[in-house]
């Protein structure tokens, strides 16, 4: 997630500048126990646990001893939460009890490891967390970690045992994939049974993926166009249906990656990754609660060596598998599914048995922080580095997305234009065996944590890193790559001119985040938007569509700058802290970059800085807000505090992101919880998803302060009349008119969480869901495009790579824009505004 940097400073009791203020977007910048950079926590089925007599005692692999930095860390966190948090809540026994419940939820969210007696054993700490923070001795964190790791060891043996023989898929049984609908297990046998059912579900899914792949290849071999079910064996529409927005490509802004789940958030399993989806064993309910993750610059999958991908390591195991390696008999395919799953689990459990030295303390501190509000978070040192990358949209490295796959680090994707792209020797599917800096001996990285490998590969621009890699053929090679700046081009604004029938051309800008680097020459959203508006003004477009769907926010200053580009001058946003002190951020520059009609396109995942921009333009009557529902409703400001400076520890303690202010529109109304309501509502493909600030635990309440004077834009249009015309068009627009039925299908699918395990029943259930989704989904791919799209210059696009290869993503982006019915309706609204 990104955040809004705001330029104030707080001071410690000693008067030393302690931290910069940051305004975060939806959810936390990182999860409480963030997976190792880029590590996707095991995407296993919701665990079943231990055999009878499972010990909750000492593990064979000892839990790391408390980190000596913990005392300083606890002191700094307590100081900031007590004195700087917006609510000024006392850190006392009452808050401790709330934090304790949160801690247990985060420790074993899937209810697949700990027994009731394990949780009860920790109960003696329930009202003592405040005391532990004051003393700096975090006993609950280490006792919880010890019990958890001991349970992991038992589960590891159970999983290996259960995956050895074939499963019986003939019994009429079910698996409940929603952990909220199951109780904490009271016996080891109950946990064993959950594990058995979950593993059965995963084996069914893997076998189905192999069979789908074989069918697709057979159709191609006979010269047939693959059927809808087999055209892309790596895609699963049911899986997509359970992501925010539902049907694939049905609602996202072009280039937007959309909100995704944060592993470690409440309701997600920090240990196993994603909960299994009904038909797929993949992610279900990704947009619930703190999982609503609107991404900051650089957070798009595949855009940095941190490997912060939206998919777990096994999401693509079967689809990427060479057809020749897929067995020809059902029995052999089932055996292969079990063997592959056993190998995947073995690697995951190894990671879970070896937590980092700071992991236990991080888990507890984040339980306390999130008990104050959903956006207060602790960022360990490695997470702070990744946060900075997301804010700037760039880093220095080799330009490759990596992920853990069994015992190896695998290359998933090469960033076009980056060092690896230009080198040409590193390819997706390669495994990295060793890493060496210039002049140093190589280090074997097999079975090493991904974040540790990432640290070795990243480095300053111009330096060389030596890699020993294994190709998919089994051959090994040594390559040397000169590190360079990796530009995360999907982080940046992109513009186009749209032609729509006989209407005058209009400008279109897609803004994924309010980005901005701190270094000289780094791009900012405000400057990029000003440049695009200048081009559009020179081309005499009739109006501009500003698309901020899925934009979770970014830098507060950029939101103010961009608002100023569209108004003459005046206040943009007000902020108020816990002491009632108010400050107004204004555009003091006379004139504007574009003075024609403007439509701002939002959705329920537009948040924070997006809401500042949309709210200000709506209050000024400067733009018409068009969207699929109220925006997210995140109206708070966070500060990013460097903890070692708070207590002068001299060691890196990471950072704490603390909610310190609430922001208000110039009208005096807060966007907190309520968001910005569009002037014109369009059908919402994500209506089935429970999302928004109002759904988050401990969200800060809505409030209101007096308005500040501002000059209204002399608009000629009336939003109510525009809305009436739009509604009449939408009713006749085939794709948009179909969204209501799609929403009902997705809602029913999301609520259907009890999945049959008898093979024929499972196949029928899966087929029925697919058929319902196919029937309800609008067809956005076939037929002529509604819009003609001419993209404007994009300096972030990479030059041709080795052999003249080019990146075709711009062409795909143009096609997506051209076929987007929500953008088409915005063009119609602009035409109405000009009448």
C-alpha positions in Angstrom: 0.0 0.0 0.0 1.2 3.4 -0.4 0.9 6.3 1.9 0.7 10.0 1.8 3.8 11.7 2.9 3.1 14.9 4.7 5.9 17.2 5.6 5.6 17.7 9.4 8.0 16.6 12.0 7.3 15.3 15.5 9.9 15.3 18.2 11.0 13.0 20.9 11.1 14.2 24.5 14.7 15.0 23.9 13.8 17.3 21.0 15.3 15.2 18.3 13.4 15.1 15.0 11.8 11.7 15.1 9.9 11.0 12.0 8.2 12.0 8.8 4.4 12.0 8.6 2.8 9.6 6.2 -0.7 9.2 5.0 -1.4 5.6 4.2 -3.8 4.1 1.9 -6.3 1.3 2.3 -5.0 -1.1 4.8 -1.5 -1.5 6.1 1.7 -0.9 4.1 2.6 -4.4 5.2 1.0 -7.1 7.2 1.6 -7.7 10.9 3.9 -10.6 10.2 4.7 -9.8 6.6 5.9 -12.7 4.7 9.6 -12.5 3.8 9.9 -10.0 1.0 8.2 -11.5 -1.9 7.4 -14.7 -0.1 3.9 -15.9 -0.6 2.9 -17.8 2.5 1.9 -21.3 1.7 -1.2 -21.4 -0.4 -2.2 -24.5 1.3 -5.7 -25.7 2.1 -6.7 -24.6 5.5 -4.8 -26.7 7.7 -5.7 -29.8 9.7 -3.5 -30.4 12.5 -1.8 -32.7 14.8 -2.1 -36.3 15.4 -3.4 -37.5 18.8 -1.1 -36.5 21.6 0.4 -33.7 19.6 2.9 -31.9 21.8 2.5 -28.2 22.4 6.0 -28.1 23.8 9.5 -27.6 22.7 10.3 -28.0 19.0 13.1 -29.9 17.6 14.1 -26.7 15.8 14.4 -24.2 18.6 12.6 -20.9 18.2 15.1 -18.0 18.0 15.9 -16.4 21.3 14.4 -12.9 21.9 16.2 -10.3 19.8 18.2 -7.9 22.0 16.6 -5.0 20.2 13.2 -5.8 21.5 13.4 -3.7 24.6 14.2 -0.6 22.7 11.6 -1.5 20.1 8.9 -1.9 22.7 9.8 1.4 24.4 9.7 3.3 21.1 6.4 1.8 20.0 4.7 2.5 23.4 5.9 6.1 23.4 4.5 6.8 19.9 1.2 5.0 20.5 0.5 6.8 23.8 1.5 10.3 22.7 1.0 10.6 19.0 -1.9 8.4 17.9 -5.0 10.3 16.8 -7.3 8.6 19.4 -5.0 9.1 22.4 -6.2 5.8 23.9 -4.5 4.6 27.0 -2.4 1.5 26.6 -4.0 -0.4 29.4 -5.5 -3.7 30.4 -8.6 -3.0 28.3 -6.6 -2.4 25.1 -4.4 -5.4 26.0 -7.5 -7.7 26.0 -8.5 -6.4 22.6 -4.9 -6.8 21.3 -4.8 -10.3 22.7 -7.8 -11.4 20.7 -6.3 -9.8 17.6 -3.0 -11.6 18.3 -4.6 -15.0 18.4 -6.5 -14.3 15.2 -3.3 -13.4 13.4 -1.3 -16.3 14.9 -3.6 -18.9 13.4 -6.3 -17.3 11.3 -7.2 -20.5 9.5 -7.8 -22.4 12.7 -5.6 -25.1 11.4 -2.8 -25.3 13.8 -3.6 -24.4 17.4 -6.0 -26.3 19.6 -8.4 -24.6 22.0 -6.1 -25.6 24.9 -3.2 -23.9 23.2 -5.1 -20.6 23.0 -6.3 -21.1 26.6 -2.7 -21.6 27.7 -1.8 -18.2 26.4 -4.9 -16.6 28.1 -2.8 -15.6 31.2 -1.2 -12.9 29.1 -4.6 -11.4 27.9 -4.4 -8.3 30.2 -0.6 -8.1 30.4 0.4 -6.9 27.0 0.6 -3.3 28.2 2.9 -4.4 31.0 5.1 -6.3 28.6 5.5 -3.2 26.4 6.5 -1.2 29.4 9.1 -3.7 30.6 10.3 -4.6 27.1 10.0 -8.3 27.8 7.6 -9.7 25.3 6.9 -13.1 26.9 3.5 -13.6 25.0 5.2 -13.2 21.7 7.8 -15.9 22.4 5.5 -18.3 24.1 3.0 -18.0 21.3 5.8 -18.5 18.7 7.1 -21.6 20.6 3.6 -23.2 20.8 2.9 -22.4 17.2 6.2 -23.8 15.9 5.7 -27.0 17.9 2.3 -27.4 16.2 3.8 -26.8 12.8 6.2 -29.7 13.4 3.4 -32.0 14.3 1.3 -30.9 11.3 4.3 -31.4 9.0 4.4 -35.1 9.9 0.7 -35.4 9.5 0.7 -33.9 6.1 3.6 -36.1 4.9 1.7 -39.2 6.3 -1.6 -38.2 4.7 -0.1 -37.5 1.2 1.6 -40.9 1.0 -1.3 -43.1 0.1 -4.1 -42.3 -2.5 -7.1 -40.4 -1.3 -10.6 -41.9 -1.4 -12.6 -39.4 -3.4 -15.8 -41.6 -3.1 -17.1 -40.6 0.3 -19.8 -38.0 0.5 -17.9 -35.3 2.5 -17.4 -31.6 2.4 -14.7 -29.1 3.3 -15.6 -25.7 4.8 -13.2 -23.2 3.2 -14.3 -20.2 5.4 -12.5 -20.3 8.7 -15.0 -17.9 10.2 -17.6 -20.6 9.9 -15.6 -23.2 11.9 -14.7 -23.3 15.6 -11.2 -23.7 17.0 -10.6 -27.4 17.2 -10.6 -29.0 20.6 -8.9 -32.3 19.8 -6.0 -33.5 17.7 -8.3 -35.8 15.8 -10.5 -32.9 14.8 -7.5 -31.1 13.3 -6.4 -34.3 11.6 -9.7 -34.5 9.9 -9.6 -30.9 8.7 -6.2 -31.5 7.2 -7.3 -34.6 5.4 -10.3 -32.8 3.9 -8.2 -29.8 2.8 -5.5 -32.0 1.2 -8.2 -33.9 -0.6 -9.5 -30.7 -2.0 -6.1 -29.6 -3.2 -5.4 -32.9 -4.8 -8.7 -32.7 -6.7 -7.8 -29.3 -8.0 -4.3 -30.2 -9.1 -5.5 -33.3 -10.9 -8.2 -31.1 -12.7 -5.6 -28.6 -13.8 -3.5 -31.4 -15.3 -6.5 -32.8 -17.1 -7.5 -29.4 -18.4 -3.9 -28.9 -19.7 -4.0 -32.3 -21.5 -7.3 -31.5 -23.1 -6.2 -28.1 -24.3 -3.0 -29.6 -25.9 -5.1 -32.4 -27.5 -7.4 -29.8 -29.1 -4.4 -27.9 -30.5 -2.8 -31.1 -31.8 -5.9 -31.8 -33.8 -6.0 -28.3 -35.2 -8.9 -27.2 -33.1 -9.3 -23.9 -31.4 -9.3 -24.7 -27.7 -12.8 -24.5 -26.1 -13.6 -21.9 -23.6 -12.9 -24.2 -20.7 -9.4 -25.1 -22.0 -8.3 -22.1 -23.9 -6.0 -21.0 -21.1 -5.4 -23.7 -18.6 -3.6 -21.4 -16.3 -6.7 -19.2 -15.7 -9.5 -20.1 -13.5 -12.6 -17.9 -13.7 -14.0 -19.2 -10.4 -10.7 -18.1 -8.8 -11.0 -14.7 -10.4 -14.7 -14.5 -9.3 -13.6 -14.6 -5.7 -11.3 -11.6 -6.1 -12.6 -8.0 -5.6 -14.6 -7.1 -8.6 -15.4 -10.6 -9.6 -15.2 -11.5 -13.2 -11.8 -11.2 -15.0 -11.3 -7.8 -16.6 -14.8 -6.8 -15.7 -14.0 -3.7 -13.7 -10.4 -2.9 -13.3 -8.9 0.3 -14.6 -6.5 -0.5 -17.5 -3.2 -1.4 -16.0 -4.5 -1.4 -12.5 -3.6 -4.5 -10.6 -6.5 -4.0 -8.2 -6.7 -4.7 -4.5 -5.4 -8.0 -3.3 -5.1 -9.8 0.0 -2.4 -9.1 2.4 -1.1 -12.3 4.0 -1.2 -11.8 7.7 -4.3 -9.6 7.7 -7.2 -10.6 9.9 -9.1 -13.3 8.3 -6.2 -14.3 6.1 -3.9 -17.1 7.1 -0.5 -15.7 7.9 0.9 -19.2 7.9 -0.6 -20.9 4.9 -1.2 -17.9 2.6 -4.5 -17.9 0.8 -7.5 -19.8 2.0 -8.6 -22.4 -0.6 -11.3 -21.3 -3.0 -14.2 -23.7 -3.5 -13.4 -25.1 -6.9 -9.8 -24.2 -7.1 -8.1 -24.4 -3.7 -7.0 -20.8 -4.4 -7.8 -17.4 -2.9 -11.2 -16.9 -1.5 -12.5 -13.7 0.0 -9.5 -11.6 -0.9 -11.1 -8.2 -0.3 -12.3 -8.8 3.3 -11.2 -6.5 6.1 -7.6 -5.6 6.2 -7.1 -7.7 3.1 -8.3 -4.8 1.0 -5.0 -3.9 -0.4 -4.8 -1.1 -2.9 -1.3 -1.0 -4.2 1.2 1.7 -4.1 3.8 2.3 -6.8 5.9 -0.8 -7.2 3.4 -3.1 -5.6 2.2 -4.4 -8.9 3.0 -8.1 -9.3 6.3 -8.7 -11.1 7.8 -5.4 -10.7 10.7 -5.8 -8.3 13.1 -8.4 -6.9 11.1 -8.4 -3.7 8.7 -10.6 -5.7 5.5 -9.2 -4.2 3.4 -11.2 -6.5 -0.3 -11.7 -6.1 -0.1 -15.4 -6.6 1.5 -18.1 -4.5 4.2 -20.5 -5.7 1.8 -23.2 -6.5 -0.8 -21.2 -8.3 0.8 -22.1 -11.6 2.5 -25.4 -10.9 0.1 -27.5 -13.0 -0.4 -25.0 -15.8 3.3 -24.4 -16.2 4.1 -28.1 -16.1 5.4 -29.5 -19.4 2.7 -31.6 -21.0 5.1 -34.4 -21.4 5.5 -34.6 -17.6 1.8 -35.1 -17.0 0.9 -38.7 -16.5 -1.5 -40.4 -18.9 -3.6 -42.4 -16.4 -5.9 -41.0 -13.7 -4.1 -42.9 -11.0 -0.7 -41.6 -12.0 -2.0 -38.0 -12.1 -3.4 -38.4 -8.6 -0.1 -39.7 -7.4 1.8 -36.9 -9.0 -0.6 -34.3 -7.5 0.1 -35.8 -4.0 3.9 -35.9 -4.6 4.0 -32.3 -5.8 1.8 -31.2 -3.0 4.0 -33.0 -0.4 7.1 -31.3 -1.8 5.5 -27.9 -1.7 4.3 -28.4 1.9 7.7 -29.6 3.0 9.3 -26.4 1.9 6.6 -24.3 3.5 6.8 -26.0 6.8 10.6 -25.6 6.8 10.1 -21.9 6.6 7.4 -21.8 9.2 9.7 -23.8 11.6 12.4 -21.2 11.3 10.9 -17.8 12.0 13.2 -14.8 11.8 14.6 -13.3 15.1 12.3 -10.3 14.9 9.1 -12.1 13.7 7.6 -13.0 17.1 7.9 -9.4 18.4 6.5 -8.0 15.1 3.5 -10.2 15.4 2.6 -8.9 18.9 3.4 -5.3 18.2 1.2 -5.3 15.1 -1.7 -6.9 17.1 -1.4 -3.9 19.5 -1.1 -1.4 16.7 -4.1 -2.7 14.7 -6.2 -2.7 17.8 -6.1 1.1 17.7 -7.0 1.4 14.0 -6.5 -0.6 10.8 -3.7 1.6 9.4 -1.3 1.8 12.3 1.4 -0.8 11.5 4.9 -1.8 12.5 7.4 -2.2 9.5 10.5 -4.2 10.3 13.6 -2.9 8.6 13.2 -5.0 5.4 9.6 -4.0 5.0 10.5 -0.3 5.3 12.9 -0.7 2.4 10.1 -2.2 0.3 7.8 0.6 1.4 10.2 3.2 0.0 10.3 1.3 -3.3 6.5 1.3 -3.5 6.5 5.1 -2.8 9.0 6.0 -5.5 8.1 3.3 -8.1 11.7 2.4 -8.6 14.6 0.5 -7.1 18.1 -0.6 -8.0 18.6 -4.2 -8.9 18.5 -6.6 -11.8 14.8 -6.2 -12.8 13.3 -9.6 -12.2 10.3 -10.9 -10.2 11.3 -13.8 -8.0 9.4 -16.3 -5.9 10.1 -19.3 -3.7 9.3 -22.6 -5.3 10.0 -25.6 -3.1 13.6 -25.3 -2.1 14.6 -22.9 -4.9 14.2 -19.2 -5.9 12.6 -19.1 -9.3 12.5 -16.3 -11.8 8.8 -15.6 -12.6 9.1 -12.5 -14.8 11.6 -10.1 -16.3 10.9 -6.4 -16.1 11.0 -4.9 -19.6 13.7 -2.3 -19.9 15.5 -3.5 -16.8 19.1 -4.9 -16.5 18.0 -8.6 -17.0 15.9 -7.6 -20.0 18.9 -6.0 -21.7 21.2 -8.8 -20.7 19.0 -11.5 -22.1 20.6 -14.4 -20.2 18.0 -14.7 -17.4 14.6 -16.0 -18.3 11.3 -16.9 -16.6 11.5 -20.4 -15.2 15.2 -20.2 -14.3 16.2 -21.3 -10.8 18.9 -19.3 -9.0 21.5 -21.6 -7.3 24.1 -19.1 -6.0 24.7 -15.4 -5.8 28.0 -13.5 -5.6 28.9 -9.9 -5.4 31.9 -8.6 -7.4 35.1 -10.0 -6.0 33.4 -12.3 -3.5 32.8 -16.0 -3.3 29.4 -17.3 -4.4 26.8 -18.1 -1.8 24.6 -21.1 -2.2 21.0 -19.9 -2.0 19.1 -23.2 -2.3 16.7 -23.5 0.6 17.4 -19.9 1.6 14.6 -17.4 2.5 13.6 -15.3 -0.4 14.1 -12.0 1.4 17.7 -13.0 2.1 18.3 -13.8 -1.6 16.7 -10.5 -2.6 19.0 -8.6 -0.4 22.0 -10.2 -2.0 20.7 -9.5 -5.6 19.8 -5.9 -5.1 22.5 -3.4 -5.0 23.6 0.1 -6.3 23.3 1.0 -9.9 26.5 0.1 -11.9 27.6 -2.8 -9.6 27.8 -6.4 -10.8 26.1 -9.4 -9.4 27.1 -12.9 -10.5 24.4 -15.6 -10.6 24.6 -19.4 -11.1 21.3 -20.5 -12.6 19.7 -23.7 -13.7 17.6 -23.6 -16.9 14.4 -25.6 -17.4 16.4 -28.1 -19.4 18.5 -28.8 -16.3 21.6 -27.1 -17.8 23.5 -24.8 -15.4 25.1 -21.5 -16.4 26.9 -18.6 -14.8 25.9 -15.1 -15.8 26.9 -11.6 -14.6 24.4 -8.7 -14.6 25.2 -5.1 -14.1 22.6 -3.6 -11.7 20.5 -0.6 -12.8 17.5 1.3 -11.8 14.4 -0.8 -12.2 11.5 1.4 -13.3 8.1 0.1 -12.3 6.3 1.5 -15.3 2.9 0.3 -14.3 3.2 2.7 -11.3 3.1 5.8 -13.5 0.3 7.8 -15.1 -0.5 7.0 -18.7 -2.5 9.1 -21.1 -4.4 8.7 -24.4 -6.8 10.5 -26.7 -10.1 8.7 -27.2 -12.3 8.8 -30.3 -15.9 7.8 -29.9 -18.1 7.9 -33.0 -18.9 11.4 -34.1 -18.1 12.9 -30.7 -15.1 15.2 -30.4 -12.0 13.4 -29.1 -11.5 13.4 -25.3 -8.4 12.9 -23.1 -8.0 9.9 -20.9 -5.5 9.5 -18.0 -5.1 6.4 -15.9 -3.4 7.1 -12.6 -2.6 4.0 -10.5 -1.2 5.9 -7.5 -0.1 9.3 -6.2 3.6 8.5 -6.5 6.7 10.6 -6.0 10.4 10.0 -5.4 12.5 11.9 -3.0 15.6 12.0 -5.1 16.5 14.4 -7.8 15.0 13.6 -11.2 12.5 11.1 -9.9 9.0 11.2 -11.4 6.0 12.6 -9.5 2.3 12.1 -10.2 1.8 15.9 -10.2 4.4 16.6 -12.8 3.3 13.7 -15.0 -0.3 14.7 -14.9 0.5 18.3 -15.7 2.5 17.2 -18.7 -0.3 15.0 -20.0 -2.9 17.7 -19.5 -0.7 20.1 -21.4 -0.5 17.7 -24.3 -4.3 17.2 -24.3 -4.9 20.9 -24.1 -2.7 21.4 -27.2 -4.7 18.7 -29.0 -7.9 20.6 -28.1 -9.7 17.6 -26.5 -13.3 18.3 -25.5 -12.7 17.1 -22.0 -10.6 14.7 -19.8 -11.4 11.5 -18.0 -9.2 10.9 -15.0 -9.4 7.2 -14.1 -8.4 6.5 -10.4 -10.2 3.2 -10.0 -8.2 0.9 -7.7 -5.9 3.8 -6.8 -5.3 3.4 -3.1 -3.6 6.7 -2.6 0.0 7.9 -2.2 1.6 11.2 -1.4 -0.6 13.9 0.0 1.4 16.6 -1.7 0.7 15.0 -5.1 -3.0 15.0 -4.4 -2.9 18.7 -3.6 -0.7 19.5 -6.7 -3.0 17.5 -9.0 -6.1 19.2 -7.6 -4.4 22.6 -8.2 -3.9 21.7 -11.8 -7.6 21.7 -12.3 -8.7 24.6 -10.1 -7.6 28.2 -10.2 -6.5 28.5 -6.6 -7.9 27.7 -3.1 -8.0 25.2 -0.3 -7.8 21.5 -1.2 -8.0 19.5 2.1 -8.1 20.1 5.9 -6.4 18.0 8.5 -6.9 17.8 12.2 -4.9 16.1 14.9 -5.7 14.6 18.3 -5.3 18.0 20.0 -7.9 19.6 17.6 -5.2 21.6 15.8 -6.3 22.2 12.2 -4.2 22.9 9.0 -5.4 23.6 5.5 -3.5 22.5 2.4 -4.1 24.8 -0.5 -3.2 25.4 -4.1 -1.7 28.9 -4.1 -0.8 29.0 -7.8 -3.1 31.0 -10.0 -4.3 29.4 -13.2 -4.8 25.8 -14.2 -3.3 23.3 -16.6 -6.7 22.4 -18.1 -9.9 24.3 -18.0 -12.3 22.0 -19.9 -14.9 19.5 -18.5 -13.5 16.8 -16.3 -14.9 13.4 -15.3 -13.3 11.5 -12.4 -13.9 7.7 -12.6 -13.7 6.0 -9.2 -14.7 2.7 -7.6 -14.9 1.2 -4.1 -11.1 0.6 -4.1 -10.2 4.3 -4.7 -8.9 5.5 -1.4 -7.1 8.1 0.6 -5.4 10.6 -1.7 -7.8 9.5 -4.4 -10.7 10.6 -2.1 -8.9 13.9 -1.4 -8.7 14.7 -5.1 -12.3 13.5 -6.0 -13.8 15.1 -2.9 -12.2 18.5 -3.6 -13.1 18.5 -7.3 -16.7 17.6 -6.3 -16.9 20.3 -3.7 -15.7 22.9 -6.2 -18.2 21.6 -8.8 -15.1 21.4 -11.0 -15.6 17.8 -12.1 -18.4 15.2 -12.3 -17.6 12.1 -10.2 -18.6 8.8 -11.9 -18.2 5.5 -10.2 -19.5 2.1 -9.2 -20.2 3.1 -5.6 -18.8 5.2 -2.7 -15.1 5.2 -2.5 -13.2 3.2 0.2 -13.6 5.7 3.0 -10.0 6.1 4.3 -9.8 9.6 5.7 -6.8 9.4 8.1 -3.2 10.5 8.0 -0.3 8.3 9.1 3.2 9.2 10.2 6.2 7.0 9.4 8.4 7.1 12.5 12.0 5.8 12.4 12.0 4.0 15.7 15.8 4.0 16.3 15.6 7.8 16.3 12.8 7.9 18.8 14.9 6.1 21.5 18.4 6.8 20.0 19.2 3.1 20.1 21.9 3.2 17.4 20.5 0.1 15.7 17.8 -0.3 13.0 14.5 -1.0 14.7 12.3 -0.5 11.7 9.5 2.0 11.5 6.1 2.5 13.0 3.3 3.9 10.8 1.0 5.7 13.2 -2.4 7.4 12.5 -1.9 11.0 13.7 -4.5 13.1 11.8 -7.9 12.9 10.1 -8.5 14.8 6.9 -11.6 16.6 5.9 -12.9 18.0 2.6 -13.2 21.7 2.1 -16.9 21.3 2.8 -16.0 20.1 6.3 -17.1 16.5 5.8 -14.7 13.7 6.5 -14.3 10.9 3.9 -13.6 8.5 6.8 -15.9 5.5 6.6 -18.2 7.3 4.2 -15.9 7.9 1.2 -16.9 10.0 -1.7 -20.3 9.3 -3.3 -20.3 9.6 -7.1 -22.6 12.0 -8.9 -23.3 9.3 -11.4 -23.5 5.6 -10.3 -22.7 2.8 -12.8 -23.2 -0.9 -12.3 -20.7 -2.4 -9.8 -19.1 -5.8 -10.6 -17.7 -5.8 -7.1 -21.0 -5.3 -5.3 -20.8 -8.8 -3.9 -17.6 -8.0 -2.0 -17.8 -6.6 1.5 -15.1 -3.9 1.5 -14.4 -0.4 2.5 -13.3 1.3 5.7 -16.6 0.7 7.4 -16.0 -3.0 7.3 -12.6 -2.9 9.0 -12.1 -3.7 12.7 -11.4 -0.6 14.9 -11.9 1.9 12.1 -11.9 5.5 13.3 -15.4 7.1 13.3 -16.7 9.6 10.8 -16.7 13.3 12.0 -17.2 16.8 10.6 -15.6 20.2 11.1 -16.6 23.6 9.7 -16.2 24.2 5.9 -13.5 26.6 4.6 -14.4 29.2 2.0 -13.8 28.2 -1.6 -15.0 29.6 -5.0 -17.3 27.3 -7.0 -16.5 26.5 -10.6 -19.2 28.1 -12.9 -20.3 24.7 -14.2 -22.9 24.7 -17.0 -24.0 21.1 -16.3 -26.3 19.8 -13.7 -25.2 16.4 -12.1 -28.8 15.2 -11.6 -29.6 15.7 -15.3 -26.4 14.0 -16.3 -27.2 11.1 -14.1 -30.6 10.6 -15.7 -29.2 10.6 -19.2 -26.5 8.1 -18.1 -29.0 5.7 -16.5 -31.0 5.6 -19.7 -27.9 4.7 -21.7 -26.6 2.1 -19.2 -29.9 0.3 -19.4 -29.3 -0.2 -23.1 -25.6 -1.0 -22.9 -25.3 -4.8 -23.1 -22.1 -5.2 -21.0 -23.1 -2.8 -18.2 -26.7 -4.1 -18.1 -25.4 -7.6 -17.5 -23.5 -6.6 -14.4 -26.5 -7.0 -12.0 -26.9 -10.6 -12.8 -23.1 -11.2 -12.6 -23.1 -9.7 -9.1 -25.8 -12.1 -8.0 -23.8 -15.1 -9.3 -20.7 -13.9 -7.6 -22.5 -13.3 -4.4 -24.0 -16.8 -4.4 -20.6 -18.2 -5.2 -18.9 -16.3 -2.4 -21.4 -17.5 0.1 -21.1 -21.1 -1.1 -18.2 -22.1 1.1 -19.0 -25.8 1.8 -17.2 -27.7 -1.0 -17.9 -31.4 -1.8 -15.0 -33.8 -1.8 -16.7 -36.7 -3.6 -15.1 -36.4 -7.0 -18.3 -36.5 -9.2 -20.0 -34.0 -6.8 -17.0 -31.7 -6.8 -16.8 -31.8 -10.6 -20.5 -31.1 -10.9 -20.2 -28.2 -8.4 -17.3 -26.7 -10.3 -19.1 -27.1 -13.6 -22.2 -25.5 -12.3 -20.3 -22.5 -11.0 -18.4 -22.0 -14.2 -21.6 -22.2 -16.3 -23.3 -19.7 -14.1 -20.4 -17.3 -14.3 -20.0 -17.7 -18.0 -23.7 -17.0 -18.6 -23.6 -13.9 -16.5 -20.2 -12.4 -17.5 -20.2 -9.6 -20.0 -18.2 -10.2 -23.1 -15.6 -7.5 -23.2 -13.2 -9.2 -25.6 -15.0 -9.9 -28.9 -16.5 -7.6 -31.5 -15.3 -4.2 -32.5 -13.9 -1.8 -29.8 -16.2 1.1 -28.8 -13.3 3.6 -28.6 -10.4 4.5 -30.8 -7.3 4.9 -28.6 -4.2 6.9 -29.5 -1.7 6.7 -26.6 0.4 9.7 -25.7 4.2 9.5 -25.2 5.1 7.3 -22.3 8.7 7.8 -21.1 8.4 4.8 -18.8 8.1 2.4 -21.6 11.3 0.4 -22.2 13.4 0.5 -25.4 13.7 -2.6 -27.5 15.6 -5.4 -25.9 18.1 -8.0 -27.3 17.2 -9.0 -30.8 14.9 -6.0 -31.2 12.2 -7.6 -28.9 9.7 -5.0 -27.7 7.2 -4.9 -24.8 3.7 -5.3 -26.1 2.0 -4.2 -22.9 1.1 -0.8 -24.3 -0.8 -2.4 -27.2 -2.7 -4.5 -24.7 -3.4 -1.5 -22.5 -4.9 0.4 -25.5 -7.1 -2.5 -26.3 -8.3 -2.7 -22.7 -9.2 1.0 -22.7 -10.9 0.7 -26.1 -13.2 -2.1 -24.8 -13.9 -0.7 -21.3 -17.7 0.1 -21.0 -17.1 2.3 -17.9 -14.7 4.5 -19.8 -17.0 4.6 -22.8 -19.8 5.8 -20.5 -17.5 8.5 -19.1 -16.9 9.7 -22.7 -20.7 9.9 -23.1 -21.0 11.9 -19.9 -18.3 14.4 -21.1 -20.3 14.8 -24.3 -23.4 15.6 -22.2 -21.4 18.1 -20.2 -20.4 20.0 -23.3 -24.1 20.4 -24.4 
